[in-house]
Amino acid sequence: MYWFLLWRENKLSLAEILAIFPTWKIAFLNKSILILDNLEEKEILEKASFLWWTIKIIKIEKLNSFDEFKDKILEIAEKKDWKFNYWLSVYPENLNLKSILNSLKKYLVSNSISSRFINKDFKNPSSAQIIWEKLISKGTDFCLASSWNNNFLWITIWVQDIESYSKRDYDKQRDMQVWMLPPKLSQMMINLSKKTGVDNTIYDPFCWLWTILIEAFLMWYKNIYWSDLSEKMVETTIDNLKNYFEKSINSNELQSKVFKLNAKFINESEVFKEENKDFSIVTEWYLWEVMTKKNISIDRIKKQRESISKIYEWFFTWLKNINFSWNIVICFPFWEIDWKYFYFEEIYDIIEKYCIVWKLLPDEIDVKTTKVWSLLYKRDNQLVGREIFKLRIKKWKISE
């Protein structure tokens, strides 16, 4: 069994993991932990780099006693050619970590093992600390868990590389009047769009600052297209991609196209002239004006909703007219005023008219989405959040 430590946005974590591992079998689930059975470690490690909303992944071995735990650690330590440095985390965190660490160290010393635990102030380590100490490659990040009236040794096999996401987010050219889709959310949306493997075609008709595009490149997609109404955004996207590729991967190996296009007339897109076996639109359009607590109001929100809805009415109309039959993963805005959420209600009518909504979390698990089967993402200090949908255009009768 394998334990996935979920991010604070646990519903997004869960939706992404279940999309990446379609043969999942849940052994345990709460707000911070998902344990899956019938997965192979090789498959997990191959796909783990595509998970943003998972903090770390841990292999579970059942223990009969604390002595067996110490014997397991000793067995691992004896195979190392260097001084045995390790982290130890405990779950739940109210277990006496200091006592456990001291007991384990004495046991290793008694067996002639030179060792050092690196827990600062006898606390569980953070993901950043684990990465810095390179403990995953060394296989020396351990967890001792007590649950279900049993004890388990949990060995970390993967941890999220937080720095890489921050770097590619903040290295971009930015326009602070434009909302920027976070890399982690872009990656999750791409994961949700998948139907088969990694050979899909990705098209972003509202490209803005390229975030979805670079995440698709890094996830090995080779057929990637993007367009935008703004000439400035097209140029900035191209510059950002060139700058990024100079530092990372060979862009010549990737088949990609960028062009200027008003998404209201998406039927004119060059993308639809290509024949693709598996195709996905993954996108987020403009979240409209950047609002502050001083100027946000229900009237301003209503005006913006009316303006945005007209564009989306055209967008979905043309997708219907060209019989677009693949997945659409898309974000729409919602707003917060005085701790109350105000939703983009006009888009609900448009979706009902043109689309089938895919459930992002299966009925088999007791975790609720919104009433319209969407998932929400909003940082605590933001007034505008994102509502995420996975859609399919309805099939229309000829008479319609």
ZISULWO-V767653 format. One record per residue. N is the residue number from 1. SS is DSSP state (H for helix, E for strand, L for the rest). PHI is phi in radians with two decimals (NA if undefined). OMEGA is omega as a letter, one per 40 degrees, with the letter a starting at -180 (none if undefined). Layout:
[[N;SS;PHI;OMEGA] [N;SS;PHI;OMEGA]]
//
This chain:
[[1;L;NA;a] [2;E;-2.32;a] [3;E;-1.78;i] [4;E;-1.83;i] [5;E;-1.49;a] [6;E;-1.41;i] [7;L;-1.28;a] [8;L;-1.05;i] [9;L;-1.47;a] [10;H;-1.18;i] [11;H;-1.21;i] [12;H;-1.15;i] [13;H;-0.99;a] [14;H;-1.13;i] [15;H;-1.05;a] [16;H;-1.17;a] [17;H;-1.08;a] [18;H;-1.20;i] [19;H;-1.29;a] [20;H;-1.30;a] [21;L;-2.02;a] [22;L;-1.17;i] [23;L;-1.65;a] [24;L;-1.02;i] [25;E;-2.45;a] [26;E;-1.41;i] [27;E;-1.69;a] [28;E;-2.82;i] [29;E;-2.67;i] [30;L;-2.46;a] [31;L;-1.18;a] [32;L;-2.15;a] [33;E;-2.25;i] [34;E;-2.20;i] [35;E;-2.01;a] [36;E;-1.94;i] [37;E;-1.88;i] [38;L;0.98;i] [39;L;-1.96;i] [40;L;-1.74;a] [41;H;-1.05;a] [42;H;-1.05;i] [43;H;-1.10;a] [44;H;-1.07;a] [45;H;-1.19;i] [46;H;-1.17;a] [47;H;-1.81;a] [48;H;-1.08;a] [49;H;-1.15;i] [50;H;-1.62;a] [51;L;-1.72;i] [52;L;-1.63;a] [53;L;-1.49;i] [54;E;-2.01;a] [55;E;-1.34;i] [56;E;-2.77;a] [57;E;-2.15;a] [58;E;-2.32;i] [59;E;-1.50;a] [60;E;-1.92;i] [61;E;-2.22;a] [62;E;-1.31;a] [63;E;-2.07;i] [64;L;-1.60;a] [65;L;-2.86;i] [66;H;-1.18;i] [67;H;-1.08;i] [68;H;-1.15;i] [69;H;-1.04;a] [70;H;-1.12;i] [71;H;-1.15;i] [72;H;-1.10;i] [73;H;-1.14;i] [74;H;-1.07;i] [75;H;-1.04;i] [76;H;-1.21;a] [77;H;-1.10;a] [78;L;-1.17;a] [79;L;-1.54;a] [80;L;-1.53;a] [81;L;-1.66;a] [82;L;-2.18;i] [83;L;-1.03;a] [84;E;-1.46;i] [85;E;-1.74;a] [86;E;-2.70;i] [87;E;-1.79;i] [88;E;-2.39;i] [89;E;-1.92;i] [90;E;-2.21;i] [91;E;-2.39;e] [92;L;-1.19;a] [93;L;-1.29;i] [94;L;-1.46;i] [95;L;-1.13;a] [96;L;-1.38;a] [97;H;-1.13;a] [98;H;-1.03;i] [99;H;-1.12;a] [100;H;-1.13;a] [101;H;-1.11;a] [102;H;-1.14;i] [103;H;-1.15;i] [104;H;-1.14;a] [105;H;-1.10;i] [106;H;-1.07;a] [107;H;-1.15;i] [108;H;-1.15;i] [109;H;-1.08;a] [110;H;-1.13;i] [111;L;-1.88;i] [112;L;1.11;i] [113;L;-1.84;i] [114;L;-1.40;a] [115;E;-2.49;i] [116;E;-2.65;i] [117;E;-1.54;a] [118;L;-1.84;i] [119;L;-1.11;i] [120;H;-1.44;i] [121;H;0.98;i] [122;H;0.98;i] [123;L;-2.07;i] [124;L;-1.07;a] [125;L;-1.34;i] [126;L;-1.56;i] [127;H;-1.07;a] [128;H;-1.07;i] [129;H;-1.15;i] [130;H;-1.10;i] [131;H;-1.12;a] [132;H;-1.05;a] [133;L;-1.45;i] [134;L;0.96;a] [135;H;-1.43;i] [136;H;-1.20;i] [137;H;-1.13;i] [138;H;-1.48;a] [139;L;1.18;a] [140;L;-2.24;i] [141;E;-1.88;a] [142;E;-2.04;i] [143;E;-2.28;i] [144;E;-1.97;a] [145;E;-2.08;i] [146;E;-2.14;a] [147;E;-2.73;a] [148;L;0.92;a] [149;L;1.07;i] [150;E;-2.34;i] [151;E;-1.98;a] [152;E;-2.42;i] [153;E;-1.71;a] [154;E;-2.06;a] [155;E;-1.85;a] [156;E;-1.18;i] [157;E;-1.92;i] [158;E;-2.79;i] [159;E;-2.41;a] [160;L;-1.18;i] [161;L;-1.58;a] [162;H;-1.12;a] [163;H;-1.09;a] [164;H;-1.12;i] [165;H;-1.22;a] [166;H;-1.07;a] [167;H;-1.11;a] [168;H;-1.31;i] [169;H;-1.35;a] [170;H;-1.51;i] [171;L;-1.38;a] [172;L;-1.30;i] [173;L;-1.15;a] [174;L;-2.25;i] [175;L;-2.18;a] [176;L;-1.23;i] [177;L;-1.56;i] [178;L;-1.93;i] [179;L;-1.19;a] [180;L;-1.97;a] [181;L;-1.24;a] [182;L;-1.11;i] [183;H;-0.94;a] [184;H;-1.11;i] [185;H;-1.29;i] [186;H;-1.05;a] [187;H;-1.11;i] [188;H;-1.11;i] [189;H;-1.11;i] [190;H;-1.11;i] [191;H;-1.04;a] [192;H;-1.20;a] [193;H;-1.35;a] [194;L;-1.12;i] [195;L;-2.06;i] [196;L;-2.51;i] [197;L;0.87;a] [198;L;-2.15;a] [199;L;-1.69;i] [200;L;-1.13;i] [201;E;-1.71;i] [202;E;-1.93;i] [203;E;-2.26;i] [204;E;-2.02;a] [205;L;-1.45;i] [206;L;-2.24;a] [207;L;-1.23;a] [208;L;0.84;a] [209;L;-1.81;i] [210;L;1.24;a] [211;H;-1.04;i] [212;H;-1.07;a] [213;H;-1.14;a] [214;H;-1.18;i] [215;H;-1.15;i] [216;H;-1.14;i] [217;H;-1.02;a] [218;H;-1.22;i] [219;L;-1.67;i] [220;L;1.34;i] [221;L;-1.24;a] [222;L;-1.87;i] [223;E;-1.94;a] [224;E;-2.29;a] [225;E;-2.26;i] [226;E;-2.70;a] [227;E;-2.62;i] [228;E;-2.82;i] [229;L;-1.22;a] [230;L;-1.46;i] [231;H;-1.08;i] [232;H;-1.08;a] [233;H;-1.22;i] [234;H;-1.10;a] [235;H;-1.13;i] [236;H;-1.14;i] [237;H;-1.04;a] [238;H;-1.07;i] [239;H;-1.09;i] [240;H;-1.09;i] [241;H;-1.15;i] [242;H;-1.06;a] [243;H;-1.09;a] [244;H;-1.19;a] [245;H;-1.15;i] [246;H;-1.08;a] [247;H;-1.75;a] [248;L;-2.37;a] [249;L;-1.95;a] [250;L;-1.44;a] [251;H;-1.21;a] [252;H;-1.16;a] [253;H;-1.40;a] [254;L;-1.88;i] [255;E;-1.57;a] [256;E;-2.55;i] [257;E;-2.45;i] [258;E;-2.32;a] [259;E;-2.75;i] [260;E;-1.50;a] [261;L;-2.84;i] [262;L;-1.38;a] [263;H;-1.13;i] [264;H;-1.04;a] [265;H;-2.02;a] [266;H;-1.09;i] [267;H;-1.10;i] [268;H;-1.50;a] [269;L;-1.12;i] [270;H;-1.09;a] [271;H;-1.00;a] [272;H;-1.35;i] [273;H;-1.46;i] [274;L;-1.53;i] [275;L;-1.71;a] [276;L;-2.23;a] [277;L;-1.29;a] [278;L;-2.49;a] [279;E;-2.39;i] [280;E;-2.46;i] [281;E;-1.67;i] [282;E;-2.22;a] [283;E;-2.83;i] [284;E;-2.50;i] [285;L;-1.55;a] [286;L;-0.94;i] [287;L;-1.48;i] [288;L;1.29;a] [289;L;-1.13;i] [290;L;-1.37;a] [291;L;-1.82;i] [292;L;-2.11;i] [293;L;-1.10;a] [294;L;-1.38;a] [295;L;-2.05;i] [296;L;-1.26;i] [297;L;-2.72;i] [298;H;-1.13;i] [299;H;-1.13;i] [300;H;-1.11;i] [301;H;-1.09;a] [302;H;-1.09;i] [303;H;-1.10;a] [304;H;-1.19;i] [305;H;-1.07;a] [306;H;-1.12;a] [307;H;-1.18;a] [308;H;-1.16;a] [309;H;-1.11;i] [310;H;-1.11;i] [311;H;-1.16;a] [312;H;-1.21;i] [313;H;-1.05;i] [314;H;-1.11;a] [315;H;-0.98;a] [316;H;-1.30;i] [317;H;-1.07;a] [318;H;-1.23;i] [319;H;-1.10;i] [320;H;-1.13;a] [321;H;-1.16;i] [322;L;-1.68;i] [323;L;1.00;i] [324;L;-1.13;a] [325;L;-2.14;a] [326;L;-1.96;a] [327;E;-1.29;i] [328;E;-2.24;i] [329;E;-1.97;a] [330;E;-2.56;i] [331;E;-1.87;i] [332;E;-2.16;a] [333;E;-1.39;i] [334;E;-2.41;a] [335;E;-2.22;i] [336;E;-2.14;i] [337;E;-2.28;i] [338;L;0.90;i] [339;L;1.16;i] [340;E;-2.09;a] [341;E;-1.55;i] [342;E;-2.09;a] [343;E;-1.73;i] [344;L;-1.40;a] [345;H;-1.15;i] [346;H;-1.06;a] [347;H;-1.20;i] [348;H;-1.08;i] [349;H;-1.17;i] [350;H;-1.14;i] [351;H;-1.06;a] [352;H;-1.07;a] [353;H;-1.27;a] [354;H;-1.91;a] [355;E;-2.23;i] [356;E;-1.77;a] [357;E;-1.70;i] [358;L;-1.43;i] [359;L;-1.31;a] [360;L;-1.41;i] [361;L;-2.22;a] [362;L;-1.22;i] [363;L;-1.15;a] [364;L;-1.17;a] [365;L;-1.93;a] [366;L;-1.58;i] [367;L;-2.30;a] [368;L;-1.68;i] [369;L;-1.64;i] [370;L;-1.29;i] [371;L;-1.13;i] [372;L;-1.79;i] [373;L;1.20;i] [374;L;-1.69;i] [375;E;-2.12;a] [376;E;-1.92;i] [377;E;-2.38;i] [378;L;-2.75;i] [379;L;-1.32;a] [380;L;-1.04;a] [381;L;-1.64;a] [382;L;-1.83;i] [383;L;-1.64;i] [384;E;-2.04;i] [385;E;-2.01;a] [386;E;-2.17;i] [387;E;-1.89;a] [388;E;-1.83;i] [389;E;-2.18;i] [390;E;-2.04;a] [391;E;-2.24;i] [392;E;-2.34;i] [393;E;-1.23;i] [394;L;-1.14;i] [395;L;-1.39;a] [396;L;-1.92;i] [397;L;-1.26;a] [398;L;-1.01;a] [399;L;-1.12;a] [400;L;-1.41;none]]
//
